[in-house]
């Protein structure tokens, strides 16, 4: 049984909301599954029914649960308008999984719409991010990431041209970017992530089907391979109405 922390400053309904959310994200409660009744949950957590009701109301409004008249409360199934989840782990050894791999763990398949690709030179900003000189070639791949034909992310990937000389010839519609990088012996081993929120500019707003000025997540990745070479710089713009980020902090072993 999950226990509430009476010494924790958060109100009890917030603690219950968090416990149920964790069970949904961890797939202890599966999509389409009926949640235990409010009386049963109140008994389980040792609180009154109104406290449970408030927690469930929050989860309904956030898109985790759906109420069915005369039937009960259910975990919302994946579909248009639902949110999807992936983990970002902050450890001494960063996870090298891409968005597709992280969502695949929850059985969610990501498809790509290729916006364009190019070989870039004389970009001081990108050269610095990849530890290159301004005259070095950089391969750029621009994509929209979709779930069920609904866009949830716009992604700009940049790789050192010297390590990925044939990147312009690869069909990234069917071949995963990290699979391609692995085939070249430049598998990302250490990923440095920076996360911020910002207002959507016109281009990203159009691609993500949101209004200009709406809030987005921006995740910036710098990836190094097993030899410590910087092999990737990526900017991912994500629609927070489609994606929730789950952060896992792991202390390094001593």
N, C-alpha and C positions, 0 to 999 in steps of 0.2 A: 504494500500500500504506500502511496506517495504521502509524505507527511508535510504539513504546512509548518512554516517557521514563525512562531508567534513573536520572536524577537526581531524579525525582519521588518523594516519600516514600511514596506509596500502593503497596502490594504489587502485583506484576505481575498477579495474578489479578483484582484490583479494576480495574486499568487495562483489561484485556481485557473484563471485564464491562461497563465503561462504553462501550468502543468498539462492542461488539455492540449494546448498548442504544440507542446513538445511531443505528446503522444501522436498527434496528427502528422507532424513533420517526420517523426521517427517511424511512422507507419504502424504503430501499435493500434491506432484507429485507422482503418483503411477507407479510401474513397467509396462513398455509397453506404458505409456502415452506419447503423443506428447507434446513437450515443445512449448511454444509460440515462434513465429518467432523472429529473431534477431532484426528486426525493432520495433516490438511490445515491446520487452524487453528493448530496448534502450529508447523508449518513456516512458515506465513505470518507469525506474530508472533515466531518465534525463541525459543520457550520449550518446556518439556517438556509432555507430554500431560496430566500430572496438574494442571498449572497451568490449562490450558484446561478440563479437566473440572470443576475447582472453580468457575471463572467461570460455566460453563454450569449447574452445579447451582444456583448462586445465582439465575440468570435463570429457571430452571424454578420454583423456590420462590417467586419474586416474580411469577409469572404471565406472563412474557414468552414463554417457550418451553414446549413440551410434547414429551415423549419418547414414541415409538411403538416398541413392542417389535419388533426385527428390521428396522426401517425407518429409524430415525434420529431426529434432533431437528428439530422444526419450529417456526416462528413461530406462536404461538397465534392462532387466528382470533377475530374479535369474536364475543362471545356472552355469555350470562349468566355472571357471575362474572369476566369479563375487566375489565381496566383500560383507561381511555381517557385521552387526553392532550390538553392544550392549553397553548399558550405564554403566559407573562406576560412582557412586554418592559418592562424598566426603561430608559427613555431620556429625553432632554430633551423629546421629543415623544411622549407616551404613546400606545399603540395604542388606538383607539376601538372595537375589535371586541368584541362580546359573546360569551358562552359558546357560543351556537349557531353563530356565525360561525367561531369558533376551532376547534370540533370539526368543522364542515362541511369545513374544509380537509383533514381526514383521511377524508372521505366518511362521516361519522357524523351521522345525522339526529337532532335533539332534538325531542321532543314535550312539550307543556305540560299540566299539570293545574292549572286555576285554583282556588285555595283561597278567594279573595275579593278584593274591591276596596272602597275606601272613600275618602271625603273627610275629611281630618283637620284639626282646628283645635286650637290651644292645646297643641301639643307643642313644648316649648322645645328638646328634644334635636334633633328633625327640622328645626325652623326654623333652628337654628344650623348644621346640616349643609348646608342649602340657602341660607344667607345671607338668610333671611326673618325677618319679625317673627312673634311667637307667634300673632297673630290671622290671619295669611295661611293660605289653604287649601292643603293638600298632598294630592295624589292618591297613594293607596297601592295597590299591586298585589302580591298574594301568590301564589306559584306553586311547584309541584313540577316539576322538570325530569327527564324520563325519556329513557332510551335503551333501545329494545327492551322497552318497558313496565317497565323496572327503574328505580327512582328513584336518582338520583345527586346531586341538589342540591335544597335548599329555598331559595327566593329571595324577598326582600322588596324591592320597588322603590318609591321615593318620588320624585315629580316635583312642581315648583311648579304649583299649580292654576291660577294666572294665565296660564301659558304653554300649558297643556293642558286647556282648559275642557271639552272634550267627551270626555275620557278615560274617563269612566264609561260611555259609549255604545259604546266600541270592543270588538270581539271579539278579545281577545288570544290566544284559542285558535288563531286562524288568521293573525293579523297580528302580526309581530314588533314588540317594543317599540321597538327602535331605528329600524325602518322608520317607525313612527308618529311618533317624535320628529323624524326627518328631514323628514317631510311637514309638520311644523309650523315648519320653519326653525330647529330647535334641536338640530342634530346634535352629539353629543358629539365634541369635538376633542381635549380634554386630559383624561386619566383618571388620577386619583390613587388608588393602590391601597395598602391596608394588609392584611397577611396575618398570621394567627395561628392557633394550634391551641387547642381548648377541648373540654371534655367535653360530650357531647350531653345536653341537657335532654329532658324527657319528650316534648314536642311534636315537636321535630325528630327524636328517636329513632324515634318512631312513624311519621312521614312517610317517613323514610329506611330504615325496616325494619332498624334496628340496635338494640342494647341501650342503655338509658339509662346514661350514663357513658362510652360509647365515645368515642374521639377523633374529632373532625371538624376540617376546615379552615373557617375563617371569613375570607372575603375581603370587605372593605369598599371600595366605590367611591364617589368623588366625581367627577362629570363636569362639565366646563365646555364651553360652545359656542364658536364662533369669535369671539364678542364678549366672552368671558370670564365670561359669566353661568353660575352653577351651575344645572344643569338636571336633575341626577339624584343621588340618594344610594341605594345598593343594599347590602344585606347578603346574601351568598351562603354558605350552609352546605353544604359538600361532604363526601361520604363518601370518605375516603382509600383505602378498599378498592375503589372504583370509578374513581377519578380520580388520575392523577399530574400534578403541575404541573411544567412545564419553564420555567426562568427564562433569559431571554436578556438579557444586559447589553450595551448598545451605548453607546460613548462618543460624546458630541456632537461634531460636526465643528467644527473650529477655523477 
